């Protein structure tokens, strides 16, 4: 039984019964489960069902409760967009007036699902027959089949004329080795092709790696870096040739969007602020802000300065509200010295320490072992960093605690 046949078997009544049986199974008991189920079902079907059950459990982190009804491939779980990020992008496209869209390199249909739920009719195209089978099954399982057409084809041969928008998510992992691809022209399809495809549509969104060098970004696109719960998930190139119901993507713009709240900061092209002495407050910008090079914009919001020209920590003398950085009240600024830090924490009965680093060669876990914290009742946040070029330790507490 090949992969497609095994997948098709999962959609039969017998396969559905098996998947229901495995809905809450413990992977640690897989061997015993396999032995038990093979008494009544063919071994290939049992194997396919167990694989799908494992994939659904892995996918729950991205797709939440939907994962229990969806179908996945190993690559699909790995490369699919997190549902919250896909929903944000779909909402932005819908607000631009997009009603029809060609989703190129659609995989198992994660983005197509979000787009359809935003009221957009989607043509989902992928060259992998198994991914296409999963995408069709997912559209059916989630009641979106009327809005999602799945086509198994080479995206470079698909005519997208007539669609309001194009979304392209090039494969950035090697099909043979499984590792990440860092050369954009080695993407599948190449980034240059994807950019040209995006430029032909009234609107387009092109998913790229968040670590993309800024000098590689096209001038006629807005680049948006998106984080979810503080973790940078992706970057998107936005192209627009039409007019919509919300402000169009800004050519050459740099934007940081923070989920789940949805706060979005469009950069003003500010120069880096001058560094200065550490004040009473420290601001740790969100990773999307840092990747978008918008630290200066946040520094202006809080009336702050950098602690070092090369470090993305902002300091200020007074507290200020910002959605784009986490604030800490600073109690101590010390030259880096493990012995003095250990003595100070013991004196203050600190039993719990959160250790952060930026611009320091010292690993937090390495320092934690040396500190040998006891069971004291107090907590502390320790920043290993540089201040005016010199190794330093900053001690403090989150603003909420302070």
VMD Tcl script that draws the C-alpha trace (Angstrom):
set ca {
  {0.00 0.00 0.00}
  {1.57 3.33 -1.06}
  {1.17 6.59 0.83}
  {-1.80 7.78 -1.22}
  {-3.60 4.46 -0.86}
  {-2.93 4.43 2.88}
  {-4.28 7.97 3.19}
  {-7.37 7.12 1.17}
  {-7.99 4.17 3.48}
  {-8.09 6.56 6.43}
  {-11.10 8.29 4.87}
  {-13.14 5.07 4.73}
  {-15.55 4.20 7.56}
  {-13.04 1.68 8.90}
  {-10.25 4.26 8.85}
  {-12.44 6.84 10.55}
  {-13.28 4.34 13.29}
  {-9.59 3.69 13.84}
  {-8.79 7.41 14.05}
  {-11.62 7.90 16.57}
  {-10.17 5.05 18.64}
  {-6.77 6.75 18.64}
  {-8.02 10.27 19.38}
  {-6.49 10.37 22.88}
  {-3.91 7.62 22.62}
  {-0.59 7.87 24.45}
  {2.39 7.61 22.06}
  {4.26 5.77 24.80}
  {1.73 2.94 24.39}
  {1.97 2.83 20.60}
  {3.39 -0.68 20.44}
  {0.62 -2.16 22.56}
  {-1.99 -0.14 20.66}
  {-0.64 -1.39 17.33}
  {-0.68 -5.00 18.52}
  {-4.25 -4.70 19.78}
  {-5.62 -2.97 16.67}
  {-3.94 -5.37 14.22}
  {-6.14 -8.15 15.55}
  {-9.10 -6.55 13.77}
  {-7.57 -4.36 11.05}
  {-4.94 -4.66 8.32}
  {-1.45 -3.75 9.45}
  {-0.90 -1.00 6.81}
  {-4.13 0.74 7.84}
  {-3.22 0.53 11.53}
  {0.21 1.97 10.75}
  {-1.31 4.84 8.76}
  {-3.81 5.59 11.54}
  {-1.10 5.61 14.21}
  {1.03 7.94 12.09}
  {-1.92 10.29 11.59}
  {-2.74 10.24 15.31}
  {0.85 11.23 16.14}
  {0.79 14.03 13.56}
  {-2.49 15.37 14.92}
  {-1.03 15.55 18.42}
  {2.02 17.40 17.12}
  {-0.17 19.76 15.09}
  {-2.28 20.78 18.09}
  {0.31 23.44 18.98}
  {-0.35 25.14 15.63}
  {-3.99 24.34 14.93}
  {-5.55 23.94 18.36}
  {-8.80 21.97 18.53}
  {-9.00 21.78 14.71}
  {-5.98 19.45 14.67}
  {-8.11 16.59 15.99}
  {-10.25 16.70 12.83}
  {-7.55 17.53 10.30}
  {-5.15 15.43 8.23}
  {-1.42 15.97 8.02}
  {1.80 14.88 6.38}
  {5.10 15.07 8.28}
  {6.21 18.02 6.12}
  {2.78 19.57 6.52}
  {3.05 19.68 10.30}
  {6.56 21.10 10.10}
  {5.99 23.77 7.48}
  {2.37 24.84 7.99}
  {1.64 28.32 9.21}
  {0.39 28.59 12.79}
  {-3.39 29.12 12.69}
  {-3.23 32.46 14.54}
  {-0.70 33.84 12.05}
  {-2.65 32.54 9.06}
  {-5.83 34.14 10.45}
  {-4.07 37.50 10.85}
  {-2.86 37.41 7.26}
  {-6.27 36.32 5.96}
  {-7.97 39.15 7.84}
  {-5.57 41.68 6.33}
  {-6.24 40.37 2.82}
  {-10.00 40.37 3.39}
  {-9.82 43.97 4.62}
  {-8.11 44.91 1.35}
  {-11.20 43.67 -0.46}
  {-9.74 40.36 -1.63}
  {-12.45 37.83 -2.44}
  {-10.57 35.34 -4.65}
  {-7.01 34.15 -4.12}
  {-4.52 31.68 -5.57}
  {-2.64 29.94 -2.73}
  {0.59 28.66 -4.31}
  {2.53 25.94 -2.48}
  {-0.54 25.35 -0.32}
  {0.64 22.16 1.41}
  {-2.00 20.57 3.60}
  {-4.15 23.71 3.35}
  {-3.52 25.53 6.61}
  {-3.52 28.99 5.01}
  {-6.38 28.07 2.68}
  {-8.49 27.22 5.73}
  {-7.85 30.63 7.32}
  {-8.52 32.41 4.04}
  {-11.79 30.54 3.48}
  {-12.90 31.33 7.02}
  {-12.31 35.00 6.19}
  {-14.76 34.64 3.28}
  {-12.18 34.31 0.51}
  {-12.57 31.76 -2.29}
  {-9.26 29.91 -2.62}
  {-7.50 27.96 -5.35}
  {-4.96 25.85 -3.40}
  {-2.11 24.56 -5.57}
  {0.66 22.13 -4.64}
  {2.71 19.59 -6.58}
  {2.70 16.96 -3.79}
  {-0.24 14.56 -4.37}
  {-0.31 13.50 -0.72}
  {-0.40 17.11 0.51}
  {-3.22 17.81 -1.95}
  {-5.17 14.82 -0.67}
  {-4.75 16.10 2.89}
  {-5.83 19.61 1.85}
  {-9.03 18.26 0.25}
  {-9.77 16.17 3.31}
  {-9.19 19.17 5.58}
  {-11.53 21.38 3.56}
  {-14.21 18.69 3.84}
  {-13.61 18.01 7.53}
  {-13.89 21.71 8.44}
  {-16.90 22.43 6.23}
  {-14.99 24.68 3.80}
  {-15.01 22.57 0.63}
  {-17.24 25.05 -1.23}
  {-14.61 27.78 -0.81}
  {-11.43 25.73 -1.39}
  {-10.52 24.17 -4.73}
  {-7.40 21.98 -4.52}
  {-5.29 21.48 -7.63}
  {-2.26 19.20 -7.84}
  {0.13 20.99 -10.20}
  {3.44 22.81 -10.53}
  {2.71 26.32 -9.24}
  {5.03 27.79 -11.87}
  {2.62 26.56 -14.55}
  {-0.61 27.86 -13.01}
  {-2.31 30.91 -14.53}
  {-3.38 33.23 -11.69}
  {-4.94 35.84 -13.98}
  {-8.32 36.96 -12.69}
  {-7.65 36.36 -9.00}
  {-7.75 39.30 -6.61}
  {-4.61 38.14 -4.85}
  {-1.80 35.61 -4.80}
  {-0.23 34.05 -1.71}
  {3.06 32.20 -2.13}
  {4.76 30.07 0.51}
  {7.90 28.62 -1.12}
  {9.33 25.43 0.37}
  {12.37 26.35 2.45}
  {13.37 22.82 3.44}
  {15.19 20.24 1.37}
  {12.91 17.42 0.25}
  {15.84 14.98 0.39}
  {17.75 16.09 3.47}
  {14.97 17.80 5.42}
  {17.20 20.69 6.53}
  {16.53 24.41 6.08}
  {17.49 26.09 2.82}
  {19.18 29.45 3.32}
  {19.73 30.45 -0.32}
  {16.46 32.10 -1.47}
  {17.10 30.98 -5.03}
  {17.17 27.38 -3.81}
  {13.60 27.72 -2.49}
  {10.94 25.76 -4.36}
  {9.93 27.78 -6.32}
  {12.87 30.24 -6.26}
  {12.25 33.50 -4.42}
  {12.86 35.55 -7.59}
  {10.02 33.68 -9.35}
  {7.72 34.11 -6.35}
  {8.39 37.88 -6.25}
  {7.58 38.25 -9.95}
  {4.40 36.18 -9.51}
  {3.40 38.45 -6.63}
  {3.95 41.56 -8.72}
  {1.45 40.41 -11.36}
  {-1.52 40.34 -8.98}
  {-3.56 43.26 -7.63}
  {-2.53 42.12 -4.13}
  {-0.03 39.55 -2.97}
  {1.56 38.16 0.17}
  {4.81 36.21 0.01}
  {5.96 34.25 3.06}
  {9.72 34.37 3.69}
  {12.11 33.40 6.48}
  {12.18 35.98 9.32}
  {15.98 36.10 9.22}
  {16.02 37.55 5.69}
  {18.71 40.25 5.25}
  {17.15 43.68 4.86}
  {19.24 44.45 1.81}
  {17.56 41.50 0.04}
  {14.06 42.95 0.47}
  {12.34 44.39 -2.63}
  {11.69 48.14 -2.53}
  {8.15 47.79 -3.87}
  {6.95 45.62 -0.97}
  {6.16 46.16 2.67}
  {7.83 43.58 4.91}
  {5.94 42.48 8.02}
  {7.54 40.45 10.78}
  {5.02 38.55 12.91}
  {5.48 37.16 16.41}
  {3.04 35.04 18.39}
  {3.27 35.11 22.19}
  {6.71 36.69 21.88}
  {8.15 34.16 19.42}
  {8.95 35.36 15.88}
  {7.14 33.07 13.45}
  {7.61 34.49 9.98}
  {8.05 37.47 7.69}
  {5.72 38.41 4.84}
  {6.32 40.56 1.76}
  {3.16 42.53 0.90}
  {2.60 43.81 -2.64}
  {-0.28 46.02 -3.77}
  {-1.34 47.50 -7.09}
  {-4.98 48.16 -6.18}
  {-6.95 50.20 -3.68}
  {-8.57 48.70 -0.61}
  {-10.68 49.45 2.42}
  {-7.64 49.85 4.68}
  {-4.28 51.58 4.14}
  {-2.31 49.73 1.49}
  {1.00 48.05 2.26}
  {3.71 50.71 2.21}
  {6.41 50.30 -0.41}
  {9.69 49.81 1.43}
  {7.87 49.77 4.77}
  {8.97 47.72 7.75}
  {6.24 46.50 10.12}
  {6.20 44.45 13.32}
  {2.95 42.73 14.32}
  {2.50 41.08 17.70}
  {-0.07 38.34 18.18}
  {-2.40 37.49 19.78}
  {-3.21 41.13 20.59}
  {-2.62 42.24 16.99}
  {-0.65 45.39 17.79}
  {1.14 46.49 14.61}
  {3.95 49.03 14.35}
  {4.94 50.53 10.99}
  {8.44 51.98 11.10}
  {9.06 55.68 10.56}
  {12.62 55.25 9.29}
  {14.19 56.66 12.43}
  {17.94 56.60 13.06}
  {19.23 54.56 15.98}
  {18.98 56.49 19.25}
  {22.15 57.54 21.00}
  {23.30 55.22 23.80}
  {23.40 56.45 27.37}
  {23.61 55.35 31.00}
  {21.25 52.69 32.32}
  {18.23 54.28 33.92}
  {15.60 52.98 36.31}
  {13.78 51.07 33.56}
  {14.82 48.57 30.92}
  {12.73 47.65 27.87}
  {13.23 44.36 26.04}
  {11.73 44.76 22.53}
  {9.71 41.94 21.01}
  {11.65 39.80 18.55}
  {9.51 41.03 15.64}
  {10.47 44.62 16.52}
  {14.16 43.68 16.50}
  {13.94 41.76 13.21}
  {12.11 44.71 11.62}
  {14.81 47.12 12.86}
  {12.20 49.17 14.73}
  {14.00 49.46 18.08}
  {14.40 53.20 17.48}
  {10.62 53.58 17.06}
  {10.02 51.87 20.42}
  {12.75 53.97 22.04}
  {10.91 57.10 20.91}
  {7.65 55.73 22.36}
  {9.17 55.29 25.82}
  {11.52 58.28 25.71}
  {14.49 55.96 25.98}
  {18.01 55.33 24.74}
  {20.16 52.28 24.06}
  {22.40 50.83 26.76}
  {25.00 50.10 24.07}
  {25.18 50.94 20.34}
  {25.12 47.22 19.44}
  {22.55 45.93 21.95}
  {18.76 45.99 21.46}
  {17.95 46.91 25.05}
  {16.32 50.27 25.68}
  {16.64 52.14 28.95}
  {14.67 55.08 30.33}
  {14.44 57.09 33.52}
  {10.65 57.00 33.75}
  {8.14 54.19 33.07}
  {6.11 54.36 29.87}
  {3.46 52.22 28.20}
  {4.31 50.26 25.05}
  {2.91 47.11 23.51}
  {6.17 46.40 21.72}
  {8.56 45.74 24.59}
  {8.55 44.16 28.05}
  {9.45 46.59 30.81}
  {11.64 45.84 33.84}
  {12.43 47.92 36.90}
  {16.22 47.87 37.31}
  {17.69 47.68 40.80}
  {21.39 47.11 40.08}
  {23.89 47.73 37.30}
  {27.14 45.84 37.92}
  {30.29 44.85 36.04}
  {30.17 41.15 35.19}
  {31.45 39.20 38.19}
  {30.00 35.80 39.12}
  {31.37 35.84 42.67}
  {29.82 39.21 43.49}
  {26.52 38.24 41.86}
  {26.35 35.02 43.85}
  {26.98 36.88 47.12}
  {24.39 39.55 46.29}
  {21.68 37.00 45.49}
  {22.42 35.07 48.66}
  {22.20 38.27 50.70}
  {18.81 39.09 49.16}
  {17.50 35.52 49.58}
  {16.85 35.06 45.88}
  {15.74 31.51 45.15}
  {14.36 31.99 41.64}
  {16.24 33.78 38.87}
  {15.27 34.37 35.26}
  {18.49 34.81 33.31}
  {18.48 36.60 29.95}
  {21.37 37.40 27.66}
  {22.04 39.74 24.78}
  {25.57 40.47 23.65}
  {27.17 38.21 26.26}
  {29.16 35.01 25.60}
  {27.96 33.52 28.89}
  {25.19 30.94 28.60}
  {22.34 31.36 31.12}
  {22.35 27.70 32.21}
  {26.11 27.81 32.69}
  {25.71 30.81 35.01}
  {22.76 29.21 36.82}
  {24.92 26.22 37.78}
  {27.59 28.50 39.18}
  {25.11 30.57 41.20}
  {23.77 27.51 43.07}
  {20.61 29.33 44.08}
  {19.03 28.17 47.32}
  {15.39 28.07 48.29}
  {15.04 31.74 49.12}
  {11.59 33.36 48.88}
  {12.53 36.13 46.44}
  {12.94 36.25 42.67}
  {15.04 38.30 40.30}
  {15.65 38.84 36.59}
  {19.30 38.95 35.55}
  {20.42 40.45 32.22}
  {23.83 39.43 30.90}
  {24.76 42.10 28.39}
  {27.08 44.98 27.56}
  {26.81 48.56 28.75}
  {28.90 51.09 26.83}
  {30.98 48.24 25.46}
  {31.77 46.58 28.79}
  {30.37 43.23 30.06}
  {27.67 43.96 32.61}
  {24.94 42.44 34.77}
  {21.63 44.18 35.23}
  {19.29 43.04 37.99}
  {15.62 43.84 38.19}
  {11.99 42.72 38.14}
  {9.19 42.75 35.54}
  {7.23 45.99 35.69}
  {4.11 44.17 36.86}
  {5.96 42.89 39.93}
  {7.68 46.18 40.58}
}
mol new
graphics top color blue
foreach p $ca { graphics top sphere $p radius 0.5 }
foreach p [lrange $ca 0 end-1] q [lrange $ca 1 end] { graphics top cylinder $p $q radius 0.2 }
display resetview
